Amino acid sequence: MKRKVSDIKNKIEMPIIRENAMSKKNDTKNRYLSSGTVIAQGVYSKLMILVGGINTGLFAIAVVMSFTMKDEELKEGMPVYVSLMLLFAIPLILGIRKGRLTDAARRYETIFASDRDGVVTLEELATQTGKNGKKVFAELEKLFRKGYFRGCTLQRGGEPCVIIKDAMEGESGVGFASVTCRNCGAVTRIRAGSRGKCNFCGAPIADSVE
């Protein structure tokens, strides 16, 4: 009887343990990505590609048919077909761009997650992604502005870099410093020994290394 009770208890506990383990795994996997934004942008991107792609294809077929078939009605409607084809090509292109932006966010997130000092420089990101620094910075500005990331901030002033707010255990405070703004008194974290801007009032701040 005791053995049966123990078996039943184990059967109940095991799925709970597995569920908790999966939850922790997902949290670690998307540590610096805003899941809500990524999901919403992903759905929006696929919807735009689907609607734009189907309609662009249909009107492209109509344009081809108006050229090849001896149908006066089709030929008369060709300007309309061309206009609609170009119109629906817009959401198709935008959807593809949104998809690429989401892919870029996932790529950057894996780099942030593997960081060991709490600061990811623009040079490091450019090296790991194979892109030039200006393109990386432009992408990061857009991604941060659209709310793709959490738990990190983009330092624009001084030497541009991404500062990880919730550095891994045992690494907090390494590589960056908390600087008090002389203008408003707010505290902003910037890379140690660098210059930046206050996150609250925008005044220039600096970490002096003695």
Residue pairs with C-beta under 8 A, 6 or more apart in sequence:
28 113
30 38
30 109
31 109
31 112
31 113
31 151
32 109
32 112
32 113
32 149
32 150
32 151
32 152
32 164
33 105
33 106
33 109
33 148
33 149
33 150
34 147
34 148
34 149
34 150
37 146
37 147
37 148
38 102
38 105
38 106
38 148
41 98
41 101
41 102
41 146
41 148
42 99
42 102
44 95
44 98
45 95
45 96
45 98
45 99
45 102
46 95
46 99
47 95
48 91
48 92
48 94
48 95
48 98
49 91
49 92
49 95
49 96
49 99
50 95
51 88
51 91
52 88
52 89
52 90
52 91
52 92
52 93
52 94
52 95
53 92
55 84
55 85
55 88
56 85
56 88
56 89
56 92
59 81
59 82
59 84
59 85
59 88
60 85
62 74
62 77
62 78
62 81
62 85
63 78
63 81
63 82
63 85
65 71
65 74
66 74
66 75
66 77
66 78
66 81
67 78
101 139
101 142
101 143
101 146
101 148
102 148
104 139
104 143
105 143
105 148
105 149
107 129
108 125
108 129
108 139
108 140
108 143
108 149
108 162
109 149
111 120
111 124
111 125
111 128
111 129
112 120
112 149
112 152
112 162
112 164
115 164
116 168
116 171
117 167
117 171
117 174
117 175
118 163
118 164
118 167
118 171
118 172
118 173
118 174
118 175
118 176
119 161
119 162
119 163
119 164
119 175
119 176
119 191
120 161
120 162
120 164
121 159
121 160
121 161
121 191
122 133
122 136
122 137
122 159
122 160
122 161
123 133
125 131
125 136
125 140
125 162
126 132
126 133
126 136
129 136
131 139
137 160
140 154
140 162
141 154
141 156
143 149
144 153
144 154
151 164
151 165
151 166
152 162
152 163
152 164
152 165
153 162
153 163
153 165
153 189
153 199
154 160
154 161
154 162
154 163
155 161
155 162
155 163
155 190
155 191
155 194
155 196
156 196
156 197
157 195
157 196
157 197
157 204
158 190
158 191
158 194
158 195
158 196
158 197
158 206
159 191
159 194
159 195
161 191
161 194
163 176
163 189
163 190
163 191
165 189
167 173
167 174
175 191
175 192
176 189
176 190
176 191
176 192
177 189
177 190
177 191
177 192
177 193
177 207
178 187
178 188
178 189
179 187
179 188
179 189
179 190
179 196
179 205
179 206
179 207
180 186
180 187
181 187
181 188
181 198
181 200
181 201
181 203
181 205
182 203
182 205
183 198
183 201
183 203
184 198
184 200
184 201
184 203
186 198
186 199
186 200
186 201
188 196
188 197
188 198
188 199
188 200
188 205
190 196
190 205
190 206
190 207
191 207
192 207
192 209
193 207
193 208
193 209
194 206
194 207
195 204
195 205
195 206
195 207
196 204
196 205
196 206
197 203
197 204
197 205
198 204
198 205
